[in-house]
Amino acid sequence: MNYISTRDKQVKTTAAGAISQGISVEGGLFVPDTFPTFDKADFLKLCEMDYIGRAKFVLSHFLNDFNDEEIDYCVKGAYTGSFDNEQPAPIALLGENANLLELWHGPTCAFKDLALQLLPYLLTTSAKKVSKGKKIVILVATSGDTGKAALEGFCDVPDTEIVVFYPSDGVSPMQKLQMASQKGENVHVCAIKGNFDDAQTGVKNIFTNNDVKNKLAENNMQFSSANSINWGRLAPQIVYYVSAYCDLLKREDDYLKDGFNIVVPTGNFGNILAAYYAKKMGVPVKKLICASNVNNVLTDFINTGKYDRNRSFFTTISPSMDILISSNLERMLFELSGEDDTAVAKMQKELSEKGTFTVSDDVKAKMSELFWGGCCDDESTLKTIGDLFSEYGYLCDTHTAVAMNVYKQYVEKTGDDIPTVIASTASPYKFAASVLDAVSDQRGESEFDTVRVLNEITKTEIPAPITALENATVRFNEICEKENMLNAVYSALNIE
Ligand SMILES: *Cc1c(COP(=O)(O)O)cnc(C)c1O
């Protein structure tokens, strides 16, 4: 297996090369040129293993230039001691068929931990192989959850520095506090005046700027990315869909007789892409259901074949999905177009120049076969949280509620009510004010008061990392213009 670029298939590298570079020189994203496939016997074997065993098995097929010892070191380091009850991805069953895959039991209470606890190990192991001695500089653009999860993952990891940019008014107070209070000698956090797409575009521009690259090299440094454009973020996400399948296989014999569907609350298209890859590898997924909030660029794209980011941008109560440029869609387009790098490069060029592109009829047909797209607004999101709580006593966060709402729409419209895995991507306590709004008329006086009220009313457990935040000290309160992101990077790294 080699890793090739979505914009130029001639660019080839190993897993370590793809992970340490993050993005290909011409701006394309790295993807494996072949995917492993697993058969029923493999899955039955995986059923007997714990999460660490499953992760080692799946990842060993992608990390082609890592030896067994290295994979063992990385996976055990990531998933031992960092998740509640050593269970990174438990399932909560509501009714007969709604399986909420809870991906928020890690240190920052959002699904990004599943990948970002592992990425620092993958990255430092990769860097030892391919860029001896260079310090790795992680640049992150975040809509809220990635930033904190990356800071937590890279905190004081030797030979790394991490710089995180977030939209000043685009994250929840809890997310802001989580980032601003981050500990560690190698961490830097900066708010920007702009939205997530501005942050992401700024980071991409810095990455692909050759002068900047040379300047870092002079200082014995090299950039890499902890955003989901990095293959090292996606591979760990495939694991939990495989793991969820194994958990469902353990139910009654014919539970999965028709396969199962997966619903993912989607922003950058990373999480749902991992679900697609799991399907490609042999997990019997029938439909991939892409759930968006009112920033519904993906819903329209799936329904029409036209991607159009020229529209109003809304800040919502599910901020991690407030995105109009879904970076990982590029990898999906590469798949759907039969690995046509020229076509992908052309679409991405149109997207960056005109903000829109349209896929061929053939690609559109394939897309409709695989995906179903739906969206919901803030009001329906809140109603869904309230309904789930009164019906099942189950409390979910705003992002998960978008997924649950779209799941219901899907079942109503299609009648397809087979077992379904719904990615539950954050703890409700991370978005406490909105969640409290949904279940009660009471209000908290402050963010933490809100957390306490929510806890009293719902009798659900407050995650320990949230409790610990209350007395945390704010270390970072810088806000910069989006044009000045590069200066902020240089000053964080102490280079002129
Ligand atoms: C990042 C995030 C999403 C969106 O995931 P993508 O991989 O970007 O599509 C959804 N929910 C939460 C809570 C997130 O943090």
PDBQT file of the ligand as one rigid body, heavy atoms in Angstrom, charges set to zero:
ROOT
HETATM    1  C1  LIG A 501     -16.010  18.053  14.844  1.00  0.00    +0.000 C 
HETATM    2  C2  LIG A 501     -17.360  17.738  15.316  1.00  0.00    +0.000 A 
HETATM    3  C3  LIG A 501     -18.366  17.351  14.422  1.00  0.00    +0.000 A 
HETATM    4  C4  LIG A 501     -18.146  17.305  12.919  1.00  0.00    +0.000 C 
HETATM    5  O1  LIG A 501     -17.273  16.263  12.546  1.00  0.00    +0.000 OA
HETATM    6  P1  LIG A 501     -16.557  16.286  11.111  1.00  0.00    +0.000 P 
HETATM    7  O2  LIG A 501     -15.600  15.148  11.133  1.00  0.00    +0.000 OA
HETATM    8  O3  LIG A 501     -15.845  17.604  11.038  1.00  0.00    +0.000 OA
HETATM    9  O4  LIG A 501     -17.603  16.161  10.081  1.00  0.00    +0.000 OA
HETATM   10  C5  LIG A 501     -19.596  17.005  14.952  1.00  0.00    +0.000 A 
HETATM   11  N1  LIG A 501     -19.844  17.062  16.276  1.00  0.00    +0.000 NA
HETATM   12  C6  LIG A 501     -18.896  17.446  17.161  1.00  0.00    +0.000 A 
HETATM   13  C7  LIG A 501     -19.243  17.514  18.606  1.00  0.00    +0.000 C 
HETATM   14  C8  LIG A 501     -17.619  17.783  16.715  1.00  0.00    +0.000 A 
HETATM   15  O5  LIG A 501     -16.696  18.161  17.596  1.00  0.00    +0.000 OA
ENDROOT
TORSDOF 0
